[in-house]
Amino acid sequence: MTLLTEEQREKLSKSWIRIPYVNETCIGCSACVAISWDVFDLDDEWKSVVKALENYENLWVDDSISACPVNAISWK
């Protein structure tokens, strides 16, 4: 599994591709992983992280955002 690095996030942002972002309020409930396992995974601290992909559209990210109980996920 390859995680999205800060450098990759910046490159995608400059190309106008929307990328999901998980903030520090994540509680590791894994709802996002259950809904969109192609996009999200849990790290060693059981916090959600975004996998490195070329495009995140049509991968259930909006449903993961809606399911997050602490509103830790958004589009950047």
C-alpha positions in Angstrom: 0.0 0.0 0.0 1.3 3.4 -0.9 0.1 6.4 1.1 -0.3 9.8 -0.3 2.7 12.0 0.5 2.6 15.7 1.0 4.6 16.1 -2.2 2.0 14.0 -4.1 -0.9 15.9 -2.5 0.7 19.2 -3.7 1.2 17.9 -7.2 -2.4 16.7 -7.4 -3.7 20.0 -6.0 -1.9 21.9 -8.7 -3.4 19.7 -11.4 -7.0 20.5 -10.1 -7.7 17.0 -9.1 -9.8 16.9 -5.9 -8.2 14.8 -3.2 -9.7 13.6 0.1 -8.1 15.0 3.2 -8.3 13.5 6.7 -7.7 15.9 9.6 -6.4 15.4 13.1 -9.9 14.8 14.6 -10.0 11.3 13.1 -10.9 8.7 15.8 -10.1 5.6 13.7 -13.6 4.3 13.5 -12.8 2.8 10.0 -16.2 3.8 8.5 -14.4 5.4 5.6 -12.3 2.3 5.0 -15.4 0.1 5.0 -17.1 2.3 2.4 -14.1 3.2 0.2 -11.3 0.8 0.8 -9.8 1.8 -2.5 -9.1 5.3 -1.1 -8.7 5.0 2.7 -6.7 2.8 5.1 -5.7 2.9 8.8 -2.2 3.7 9.8 -0.2 2.2 12.7 -2.0 4.6 15.1 -5.4 3.4 13.8 -6.1 6.8 12.1 -7.4 7.1 8.6 -5.0 7.9 5.8 -5.4 8.5 2.1 -3.9 6.1 -0.4 -1.9 7.5 -3.4 -4.1 7.4 -6.5 -4.2 9.4 -9.7 -7.9 10.1 -9.4 -10.4 9.9 -6.5 -13.6 10.6 -8.4 -16.3 7.9 -8.3 -14.7 6.0 -5.5 -17.4 6.5 -2.8 -15.4 9.3 -1.1 -18.6 11.4 -0.7 -20.2 8.6 1.2 -17.1 8.2 3.4 -17.3 11.9 4.1 -20.9 11.6 5.1 -20.3 8.5 7.3 -17.5 10.0 9.3 -18.9 10.6 12.8 -16.4 13.4 13.6 -16.4 15.1 10.2 -12.7 14.5 9.8 -12.8 13.9 6.0 -13.2 16.6 3.4 -12.2 17.3 -0.2 -9.1 19.5 -0.8 
